[in-house]
Amino acid sequence: MSLFARLFRLIWGADVDPPLRPVLAVTFASSAGGATVWSFVALWAIRHLHASQSAVGAAYLISATVGVLAGYAGGHLSDYVGRRPLILLSWGCQVALMLGFLAAGGRELAGLGLMCLGGLVFQIGSASSQAMIADLVPSERHEQAYAAVRVAANLGVSLGPPIGGLLLFLGSWSALFAGAAALFLAGFLLALRFLPRRGDYAPEEPPTRHSFGVIVRDRPFLLFLVSSTLAWLVYVSFEVLLPISLAQSHGLAPPVWGALVVVNPVVVTLFQLRLIRLVRAVPAAVKLAVALPLMGFPFLLLRVVDVVPAVALMILVFVVGEMLWVPTSQTIVAGLAPEDVRGAYMGAFGSISAVGFALSPFLGLQIRASYGDGAVWLAVAATSLAAAALGAAACRIAIARRPRPASAAA
């Protein structure tokens, strides 16, 4: 057995569905390319373009807003033209965006304008990627499949920042963008060569109804979107608010945070599939009811203890909740979505993450400035409870409305 085969078996095990393997390769390349460049873009804008912090923040806000619209639009289009064309379009646009960063030179307006397009080029193919997973494997394998793809994504996230840092160390900003363009181009070529044109479980015909009307009448799904919005507020608080809290209120140096945050992708890469297999028989509503408080409550302990080992343990508890929440949520949406408009449902669901990234820093920093650091984590814990309750309720409503087989009715 080759070294690559051994590493694959170590991380993913032997039961990854063969049609899913090209998706794993493309997802890895995508996340590695994204993590390589987007970890440093804000720093590039401030140091190289001499843009103000407020201008950079505005660019991210515009990018997130555009991403919300692009996510739904891309998913909606994929129900008509197929998943593969939208994925290829997204990859091609990401290569073009990196080349645009190269061409921008030191022009602030051009660079910030390109940053505003980040949400568009990513989200236009994101829903198609998520819907393709459900198209490739049977419904009873959805949770395992989404967990496997998430492992590939986190492996890329783990490797991307070191690659970006190495490119900057050896070269310059131009080397960073050229390297990211090469990774995105590799992903494009992999997708072009290996992604199937149609999955075995994809709908036979394009939809004959408009997806927006279906979504706005689907009350369990709308309730689940509200739950997911709150859940993303909790998740983004970990990524954005926690390092600020640790550095400014608890005296941890930024390099210490850099070492601690690696716990997240490493644990997900090694244990995501193992955890999902372990809890396979647990109902989705129960998983959500447990997962979200695990994400929201650990950092309340910062008021009591803030030494590095304790913070590492809090992050570990958060990651366990995150590993339960993400694939369970994706599986719930795939189950709630009618087959003919699955892409639009995935697009609407995927767009919620942009809302979280837009609102969580704004609301969290306002609370912190007005009421202090402890109030932030109290608000995060309360939000996690509300997200868990609404998500579990959406699951139960959907199950109650599901038609029973004739034998059960008899």
Beta strands, then each sheet from edge to edge (+ up, - down):
end
